[in-house]
Amino acid sequence: ATKEKDYIKRVIGLPGDHIEYRNDQLYINGKKYEEPYLDRYKKELVTGPLTEDFKLEEYTGSKTVPEGQLFVMGDNRMYSIDSRSSKVGTISVDKIVGKAKLAYWPLQEFQWIK
């Protein structure tokens, strides 16, 4: 986020979690985690995975999300600027300003967010 703009990202890792992606699949603390909200992006792919293989330590230098921090990612993984970027990194819990409840763009995907 900047002083002028907030960003909506999905919380992927909480303090103490280890995050890993293998074969376009999220693993949190070694356990496979389903991400049905990414299905529409995966359908649009021509080749390759939506999310590249990585381990948390490759982006943060730490095996687990630090205390008081969150690891966040955008749903449009190939173009999202999120915790994988050195410009963003993990996000301090006190920087969270709210929870998204409604998606209204694009209009054909208008929905309440659970």
DSSP file with accessible surface (Angstrom, degrees, kcal/mol):
  #  RESIDUE AA STRUCTURE BP1 BP2  ACC     N-H-->O    O-->H-N    N-H-->O    O-->H-N    TCO  KAPPA ALPHA  PHI   PSI    X-CA   Y-CA   Z-CA
    1    1 A A              0   0   92      0, 0.0     2,-0.2     0, 0.0     5,-0.2   0.000 360.0 360.0 360.0 156.0    0.0    0.0    0.0
    2    2 A T        -     0   0   64      3,-3.0     3,-0.2     1,-0.0     5,-0.0  -0.731 360.0 -97.9-120.8 175.7    1.0    3.6   -0.4
    3    3 A K  S    S+     0   0  208     -2,-0.2     3,-0.1     1,-0.2    -1,-0.0   0.823 126.0  40.3 -64.2 -28.1   -0.2    6.7    1.3
    4    4 A E  S    S+     0   0  167      1,-0.2     2,-0.4     2,-0.0    -1,-0.2   0.681 121.0  33.9 -92.2 -21.0   -2.6    7.3   -1.6
    5    5 A K        -     0   0  124     -3,-0.2    -3,-3.0     2,-0.0     2,-0.3  -0.996  58.2-150.6-146.5 137.0   -3.8    3.8   -2.3
    6    6 A D        -     0   0  104     -2,-0.4     2,-0.4    -5,-0.2    -3,-0.0  -0.742  20.0-144.2 -99.1 154.0   -4.6    0.5   -0.6
    7    7 A Y        -     0   0  119     -2,-0.3     2,-0.6    -5,-0.0    -2,-0.0  -0.921   6.4-135.7-119.1 146.2   -4.2   -2.9   -2.2
    8    8 A I        +     0   0  137     -2,-0.4     2,-0.3    91,-0.0    91,-0.0  -0.899  36.2 160.3-101.7 120.0   -6.3   -6.0   -1.9
    9    9 A K        -     0   0   66     -2,-0.6     2,-0.4    65,-0.1    65,-0.2  -0.931  39.9-111.4-133.9 159.3   -4.3   -9.1   -1.5
   10   10 A R  E     -A   73   0A  76     63,-2.7    63,-2.4    -2,-0.3     2,-0.6  -0.776  29.0-123.5 -94.3 131.9   -5.0  -12.6   -0.2
   11   11 A V  E     +A   72   0A  71     -2,-0.4    61,-0.2    61,-0.2     3,-0.1  -0.656  38.1 166.5 -75.0 119.8   -3.3  -13.6    3.1
   12   12 A I  E     +     0   0A  10     59,-2.9     2,-0.4    -2,-0.6    60,-0.2   0.760  60.6  31.9-103.2 -38.3   -1.4  -16.8    2.2
   13   13 A G  E     -A   71   0A   0     58,-2.1    58,-2.4     4,-0.1    -1,-0.3  -0.983  61.5-159.3-132.6 134.9    0.8  -17.2    5.3
   14   14 A L    >   -     0   0   94     -2,-0.4     3,-2.5    56,-0.2    51,-0.4  -0.556  52.0 -62.9 -97.5 167.0    0.4  -16.3    9.0
   15   15 A P  T 3  S+     0   0   42      0, 0.0    -1,-0.2     0, 0.0    52,-0.1  -0.239 126.7  19.6 -52.2 132.2    3.3  -15.8   11.4
   16   16 A G  T 3  S+     0   0   39     49,-3.1     2,-0.2     1,-0.3    51,-0.1   0.260  95.5 127.8  90.9 -11.1    5.2  -19.1   11.9
   17   17 A D    <   -     0   0   27     -3,-2.5    48,-2.3    49,-0.1     2,-0.5  -0.515  51.2-144.4 -79.3 146.0    3.9  -20.6    8.6
   18   18 A H        -     0   0   37     46,-0.2    11,-2.9    -2,-0.2     2,-0.4  -0.942  18.9-157.8-105.0 129.9    6.2  -22.1    5.9
   19   19 A I  E     +B   28   0B   0     -2,-0.5    37,-2.8    44,-0.2     2,-0.3  -0.904  17.4 165.7-112.2 136.6    4.9  -21.4    2.4
   20   20 A E  E     -BC  27  55B  29      7,-2.1     7,-2.9    -2,-0.4     2,-0.4  -0.992  20.9-156.1-148.6 143.9    5.8  -23.5   -0.7
   21   21 A Y  E     +BC  26  54B   2     33,-2.9    33,-1.5    -2,-0.3     2,-0.4  -0.990  17.6 170.2-118.6 129.4    4.5  -23.8   -4.2
   22   22 A R  E >  S-B   25   0B  95      3,-2.1     3,-1.1    -2,-0.4    -2,-0.0  -0.988  71.2  -9.2-136.7 129.3    5.2  -27.0   -6.2
   23   23 A N  T 3  S-     0   0  141     -2,-0.4     3,-0.1     1,-0.3    29,-0.1   0.895 129.1 -54.7  51.9  45.6    3.5  -27.8   -9.6
   24   24 A D  T 3  S+     0   0   23     27,-0.5     2,-0.4     1,-0.2    -1,-0.3   0.748 113.7 121.0  62.9  26.9    1.1  -24.8   -9.2
   25   25 A Q  E <   -B   22   0B  29     -3,-1.1    -3,-2.1    26,-0.1     2,-0.3  -0.981  59.1-132.2-126.0 131.2    0.0  -26.1   -5.8
   26   26 A L  E     -BD  21  33B   1      7,-0.6     7,-2.6    -2,-0.4     2,-0.4  -0.637  19.2-171.1 -82.3 135.5    0.2  -24.3   -2.5
   27   27 A Y  E     -BD  20  32B  39     -7,-2.9    -7,-2.1    -2,-0.3     2,-0.5  -0.998   4.2-167.2-125.3 126.8    1.5  -26.0    0.6
   28   28 A I  E >  S-BD  19  31B  30      3,-2.5     3,-2.0    -2,-0.4    -9,-0.2  -0.976  81.4 -16.1-114.6 118.2    1.3  -24.4    4.0
   29   29 A N  T 3  S-     0   0   94    -11,-2.9    -1,-0.2    -2,-0.5   -10,-0.1   0.868 130.1 -54.6  54.2  38.3    3.5  -26.1    6.6
   30   30 A G  T 3  S+     0   0   58    -12,-0.3     2,-0.5     1,-0.2    -1,-0.3   0.356 113.7 117.6  82.8  -6.0    3.7  -29.1    4.3
   31   31 A K  E <   -D   28   0B 165     -3,-2.0    -3,-2.5     1,-0.0    -1,-0.2  -0.831  69.6-116.1-101.6 130.7    0.0  -29.5    3.9
   32   32 A K  E     -D   27   0B 112     -2,-0.5     2,-0.4    -5,-0.2    -5,-0.2  -0.369  30.8-160.9 -62.9 135.2   -1.7  -29.1    0.5
   33   33 A Y  E     -D   26   0B 113     -7,-2.6    -7,-0.6    -2,-0.1     2,-0.2  -0.987  11.0-134.0-126.5 124.7   -4.1  -26.2    0.4
   34   34 A E        -     0   0  123     -2,-0.4     3,-0.1    -9,-0.1    -9,-0.1  -0.559  14.7-170.4 -78.3 142.4   -6.8  -25.8   -2.3
   35   35 A E    >   +     0   0   10     -2,-0.2     3,-2.1     1,-0.1     4,-0.2  -0.613  14.3 166.7-130.9  71.7   -7.3  -22.4   -4.0
   36   36 A P  G >  S+     0   0   86      0, 0.0     3,-1.7     0, 0.0     4,-0.3   0.775  70.9  72.8 -62.0 -22.5  -10.5  -22.6   -6.0
   37   37 A Y  G 3  S+     0   0   58      1,-0.3     4,-0.2     2,-0.1     3,-0.2   0.622  92.4  57.5 -67.2 -11.1  -10.5  -18.8   -6.4
   38   38 A L  G <> S+     0   0    0     -3,-2.1     4,-2.3     1,-0.1     3,-0.5   0.519  77.0  96.3 -94.9  -5.9   -7.6  -19.2   -8.9
   39   39 A D  H <> S+     0   0   80     -3,-1.7     4,-2.1    -4,-0.2     5,-0.2   0.887  81.4  51.8 -54.5 -43.5   -9.5  -21.5  -11.2
   40   40 A R  H  > S+     0   0   79     -4,-0.3     4,-0.9     1,-0.2    -1,-0.2   0.888 110.9  48.1 -65.6 -34.9  -10.5  -18.8  -13.6
   41   41 A Y  H  4 S+     0   0   34     -3,-0.5     4,-0.5    -4,-0.2     3,-0.4   0.899 110.0  52.1 -70.1 -38.8   -7.0  -17.6  -14.0
   42   42 A K  H >< S+     0   0   64     -4,-2.3     3,-1.1     1,-0.2    -2,-0.2   0.871 104.7  56.8 -65.5 -34.8   -5.7  -21.1  -14.6
   43   43 A K  H 3< S+     0   0  177     -4,-2.1    -1,-0.2     1,-0.2    -2,-0.2   0.784 102.8  55.8 -65.9 -27.2   -8.3  -21.6  -17.4
   44   44 A E  T 3< S+     0   0  126     -4,-0.9    -1,-0.2    -3,-0.4    -2,-0.2   0.589  84.1 111.8 -81.3 -10.5   -6.9  -18.5  -19.2
   45   45 A L    <   -     0   0   44     -3,-1.1     3,-0.1    -4,-0.5     5,-0.1  -0.376  45.5-171.4 -68.0 139.5   -3.3  -19.9  -19.2
   46   46 A V  S    S-     0   0  141      1,-0.4     2,-0.3    -2,-0.1    -1,-0.2   0.838  73.7  -8.5 -91.8 -47.1   -1.9  -20.9  -22.6
   47   47 A T  S    S+     0   0  114      2,-0.1    -1,-0.4     3,-0.0     0, 0.0  -0.970 105.4  20.5-144.6 160.5    1.2  -22.6  -21.1
   48   48 A G  S    S-     0   0   54     -2,-0.3     2,-0.1    -3,-0.1    -3,-0.0   0.125  87.7 -50.6  75.2 174.0    3.0  -23.0  -17.8
   49   49 A P        -     0   0   65      0, 0.0     3,-0.1     0, 0.0    -2,-0.1  -0.417  35.0-133.2 -81.4 158.8    1.8  -22.7  -14.2
   50   50 A L  S    S+     0   0    4      1,-0.2     2,-0.5    -2,-0.1    -3,-0.0   0.894  99.7  36.0 -72.6 -42.7   -0.1  -19.7  -12.8
   51   51 A T  S    S-     0   0    0     26,-0.0   -27,-0.5    27,-0.0    -1,-0.2  -0.958  89.2-129.2-117.6 124.8    2.2  -19.6   -9.8
   52   52 A E        -     0   0   65     -2,-0.5     2,-0.2    -3,-0.1   -31,-0.0  -0.262  34.9 -92.8 -66.8 154.8    5.9  -20.5  -10.2
   53   53 A D        +     0   0   90    -33,-0.1     2,-0.3   -29,-0.0   -31,-0.2  -0.483  64.3 143.2 -64.9 136.0    7.6  -23.0   -7.8
   54   54 A F  E     -C   21   0B   5    -33,-1.5   -33,-2.9    -2,-0.2     2,-0.4  -0.975  42.5-134.8-165.3 161.7    9.1  -21.4   -4.8
   55   55 A K  E >>  -C   20   0B  82     -2,-0.3     3,-1.9   -35,-0.2     4,-0.7  -0.943  34.0-114.7-117.6 147.5    9.8  -21.7   -1.1
   56   56 A L  H >> S+     0   0    0    -37,-2.8     4,-2.4    -2,-0.4     3,-1.6   0.869 113.3  60.2 -47.5 -44.5    9.2  -18.9    1.3
   57   57 A E  H 3> S+     0   0   46      1,-0.3     4,-1.5     2,-0.2    -1,-0.3   0.751  93.9  64.8 -63.6 -22.6   12.9  -18.6    2.2
   58   58 A E  H <4 S+     0   0  128     -3,-1.9    -1,-0.3     1,-0.2    -2,-0.2   0.809 115.3  29.4 -69.1 -27.9   13.7  -17.9   -1.5
   59   59 A Y  H << S+     0   0   88     -3,-1.6    -2,-0.2    -4,-0.7    -1,-0.2   0.757 135.6  25.0 -99.3 -32.1   11.8  -14.6   -1.3
   60   60 A T  H  < S-     0   0   45     -4,-2.4    -3,-0.2     2,-0.3    -2,-0.2   0.599  89.6-126.7-110.5 -17.3   12.1  -13.6    2.4
   61   61 A G  S  < S+     0   0   69     -4,-1.5     2,-0.4    -5,-0.4    -4,-0.2   0.467  81.3  99.9  80.5   1.4   15.3  -15.3    3.6
   62   62 A S  S    S-     0   0   40     -6,-0.3    -2,-0.3     1,-0.1    -1,-0.2  -0.940  71.0-141.0-122.1 142.2   13.3  -16.8    6.4
   63   63 A K  S    S+     0   0  143     -2,-0.4     2,-0.3    -7,-0.1   -44,-0.2   0.759  90.2  30.7 -71.8 -24.2   11.9  -20.4    6.7
   64   64 A T  S    S-     0   0   59    -46,-0.1   -46,-0.2    -8,-0.1   -47,-0.1  -0.923  98.2 -89.8-132.0 158.5    8.7  -19.1    8.3
   65   65 A V        -     0   0    2    -48,-2.3   -49,-3.1   -51,-0.4     3,-0.1  -0.497  57.1-111.5 -64.4 127.0    6.7  -15.9    8.2
   66   66 A P    >   -     0   0   49      0, 0.0     3,-1.9     0, 0.0   -49,-0.1  -0.207  38.5 -84.7 -62.1 154.5    8.1  -13.7   10.9
   67   67 A E  T 3  S+     0   0  168      1,-0.3     3,-0.1   -52,-0.1    -3,-0.0  -0.293 116.9  18.0 -56.9 135.6    6.1  -12.8   14.0
   68   68 A G  T 3  S+     0   0   31      1,-0.3    25,-2.7    -3,-0.1    26,-0.3   0.535 110.3 101.2  79.2   5.6    3.7   -9.9   13.4
   69   69 A Q  E <   -E   92   0C  46     -3,-1.9     2,-0.3    23,-0.3    -1,-0.3  -0.795  54.8-152.2-120.8 163.0    4.0  -10.3    9.6
   70   70 A L  E     -E   91   0C  15     21,-1.9    21,-2.8    -2,-0.3     2,-0.6  -0.978  13.6-137.3-132.1 146.2    1.8  -11.8    6.8
   71   71 A F  E     -A   13   0A   0    -58,-2.4   -59,-2.9    -2,-0.3   -58,-2.1  -0.926  33.2-174.4-101.8 120.5    2.8  -13.3    3.5
   72   72 A V  E     -A   11   0A  10     -2,-0.6    11,-2.4    17,-0.3     2,-0.3  -0.878  12.7-176.1-121.4 150.1    0.3  -12.0    0.9
   73   73 A M  E     -A   10   0A   0    -63,-2.4   -63,-2.7    -2,-0.3     2,-0.2  -0.995  23.4-124.8-141.4 147.6   -0.3  -12.7   -2.8
   74   74 A G        -     0   0    5     -2,-0.3     6,-0.2   -65,-0.2   -65,-0.1  -0.543  24.5-122.8 -84.0 155.8   -2.7  -11.4   -5.4
   75   75 A D  S    S+     0   0   38      1,-0.2     2,-2.1    -2,-0.2     3,-0.2   0.849 106.4  68.5 -69.5 -33.4   -5.0  -13.8   -7.3
   76   76 A N  S >> S+     0   0   67      1,-0.2     3,-1.9     2,-0.1     4,-1.2  -0.499  75.0 178.9 -83.3  70.7   -3.6  -12.7  -10.7
   77   77 A R  T 34  +     0   0    2     -2,-2.1    -1,-0.2     1,-0.3   -25,-0.1   0.736  66.4  58.5 -53.8 -34.1   -0.3  -14.4   -9.8
   78   78 A M  T 34 S+     0   0   96      1,-0.2    -1,-0.3    -3,-0.2    -2,-0.1   0.777 122.4  23.7 -71.2 -22.4    1.7  -13.8  -12.9
   79   79 A Y  T <4 S+     0   0  177     -3,-1.9    -2,-0.2     2,-0.0    -1,-0.2   0.409  92.8 118.7-122.9  -0.3    1.3  -10.0  -12.7
   80   80 A S     <  -     0   0   23     -4,-1.2     2,-0.7    -6,-0.2     4,-0.1  -0.466  53.8-145.2 -75.8 137.0    0.7   -9.4   -9.0
   81   81 A I        +     0   0  113     -2,-0.2     2,-0.2     3,-0.1    -1,-0.1  -0.910  52.1 125.0 -96.9 112.6    3.0   -7.2   -7.0
   82   82 A D  S >  S-     0   0    2     -2,-0.7     3,-2.5    -5,-0.1     7,-0.6  -0.622  75.0 -41.4-148.8-156.9    2.9   -8.9   -3.6
   83   83 A S  T 3  S+     0   0    1    -11,-2.4   -10,-0.1     1,-0.3     7,-0.1   0.654 123.6  68.5 -62.6 -14.0    5.1  -10.6   -0.9
   84   84 A R  T 3  S+     0   0   26    -12,-0.3     2,-0.3     5,-0.1    -1,-0.3   0.700  86.4  85.5 -74.9 -16.9    7.2  -12.3   -3.6
   85   85 A S  S X> S-     0   0   34     -3,-2.5     4,-2.6     4,-0.2     3,-1.3  -0.673  77.2-140.0 -87.5 137.4    8.5   -8.8   -4.6
   86   86 A S  T 34 S+     0   0  124     -2,-0.3    -1,-0.1     1,-0.3    -3,-0.0   0.768 104.8  61.8 -66.0 -20.8   11.5   -7.4   -2.8
   87   87 A K  T 34 S+     0   0  193     -5,-0.1    -1,-0.3     1,-0.1    -4,-0.1   0.749 120.0  22.8 -73.9 -23.3    9.7   -4.0   -2.9
   88   88 A V  T <4 S+     0   0   53     -3,-1.3    -5,-0.2    -6,-0.4    -2,-0.2   0.813  81.1 161.7-108.6 -57.8    6.8   -5.4   -0.8
   89   89 A G     <  -     0   0   20     -4,-2.6   -17,-0.3    -7,-0.6    -4,-0.2  -0.186  61.2 -14.7  62.9-160.4    8.0   -8.4    1.2
   90   90 A T  S    S-     0   0   32    -19,-0.1     2,-0.4    -7,-0.1   -19,-0.2  -0.375  74.5-126.2 -70.3 156.4    6.0   -9.6    4.2
   91   91 A I  E     -E   70   0C  36    -21,-2.8   -21,-1.9    -2,-0.1     2,-0.1  -0.885  17.3-117.0-110.1 132.9    3.3   -7.2    5.4
   92   92 A S  E >   -E   69   0C  32     -2,-0.4     3,-2.4   -23,-0.2     4,-0.3  -0.447  21.8-128.4 -65.6 135.0    3.1   -6.0    9.0
   93   93 A V  G >  S+     0   0   71    -25,-2.7     3,-1.7     1,-0.3    -1,-0.1   0.854 108.1  62.3 -53.9 -34.3   -0.2   -7.1   10.6
   94   94 A D  G 3  S+     0   0  125    -26,-0.3    -1,-0.3     1,-0.3    -2,-0.1   0.584  91.7  66.5 -74.3  -4.5   -0.8   -3.5   11.7
   95   95 A K  G <  S+     0   0  147     -3,-2.4     2,-0.3     2,-0.0    -1,-0.3   0.569  74.6 106.4 -88.1  -9.6   -0.9   -2.4    8.0
   96   96 A I    <   +     0   0   83     -3,-1.7     3,-0.1    -4,-0.3    -3,-0.0  -0.562  43.4 177.6 -72.6 127.9   -4.1   -4.3    7.4
   97   97 A V        -     0   0  113     -2,-0.3     2,-0.3     1,-0.3    -1,-0.1   0.527  54.1 -35.6-111.1  -9.6   -7.0   -1.9    7.1
   98   98 A G        -     0   0   58      2,-0.0     2,-0.4     0, 0.0    -1,-0.3  -0.992  56.8 -89.5 173.8-175.7   -9.9   -4.1    6.3
   99   99 A K        -     0   0  144     -2,-0.3     2,-0.2    -3,-0.1   -91,-0.0  -0.986  37.2-119.0-125.6 132.2  -11.4   -7.2    4.7
  100  100 A A        +     0   0   34     -2,-0.4     3,-0.1     1,-0.1    -2,-0.0  -0.494  33.6 170.2 -70.2 134.5  -12.9   -7.2    1.2
  101  101 A K        +     0   0  124      1,-0.3    12,-2.6    -2,-0.2     2,-0.4   0.552  60.7  38.8-116.4 -19.6  -16.5   -8.2    1.1
  102  102 A L  E     -F  112   0D  64     10,-0.3     2,-0.5    12,-0.0    -1,-0.3  -0.998  55.4-158.5-143.4 132.2  -17.6   -7.5   -2.4
  103  103 A A  E     +F  111   0D  28      8,-3.2     8,-2.5    -2,-0.4    -3,-0.0  -0.961  20.9 163.2-106.7 123.9  -16.0   -7.9   -5.9
  104  104 A Y        +     0   0  153     -2,-0.5     6,-0.2     6,-0.2    -1,-0.1   0.420  38.1 104.2-122.0   0.4  -17.6   -5.7   -8.5
  105  105 A W  S    S+     0   0  192      4,-0.2    -1,-0.2     1,-0.2     2,-0.1  -0.998  74.4  31.9-140.5 132.8  -15.1   -5.6  -11.3
  106  106 A P  S >  S-     0   0   33      0, 0.0     3,-2.4     0, 0.0    -1,-0.2   0.580  90.5-137.2 -69.1 152.4  -15.2   -7.0  -13.9
  107  107 A L  G >  S+     0   0  113      1,-0.3     3,-1.9     2,-0.2    -2,-0.1   0.822  99.6  61.4 -54.3 -37.0  -19.0   -6.6  -13.8
  108  108 A Q  G 3  S+     0   0  160      1,-0.3    -1,-0.3     3,-0.0    -3,-0.1   0.653 105.2  50.7 -68.3  -9.5  -19.7  -10.2  -15.0
  109  109 A E  G <  S+     0   0   55     -3,-2.4    -1,-0.3    -5,-0.1    -4,-0.2   0.110  75.4 149.0-113.2  22.0  -17.9  -11.5  -11.9
  110  110 A F    <   +     0   0  116     -3,-1.9     2,-0.3    -6,-0.2    -6,-0.2  -0.310  24.2 142.8 -53.9 128.2  -19.8   -9.4   -9.4
  111  111 A Q  E     -F  103   0D 106     -8,-2.5    -8,-3.2     2,-0.0     2,-0.4  -0.984  54.6-104.0-165.9 156.0  -20.0  -11.4   -6.1
  112  112 A W  E     -F  102   0D 182     -2,-0.3     2,-0.5   -10,-0.2   -10,-0.3  -0.699  40.9-130.5 -80.6 139.6  -19.9  -11.4   -2.4
  113  113 A I              0   0   57    -12,-2.6    -2,-0.0    -2,-0.4    -1,-0.0  -0.820 360.0 360.0 -97.8 130.9  -16.6  -12.6   -1.0
  114  114 A K              0   0  227     -2,-0.5   -14,-0.1   -12,-0.0   -12,-0.0  -0.499 360.0 360.0 -87.4 360.0  -16.6  -15.2    1.7
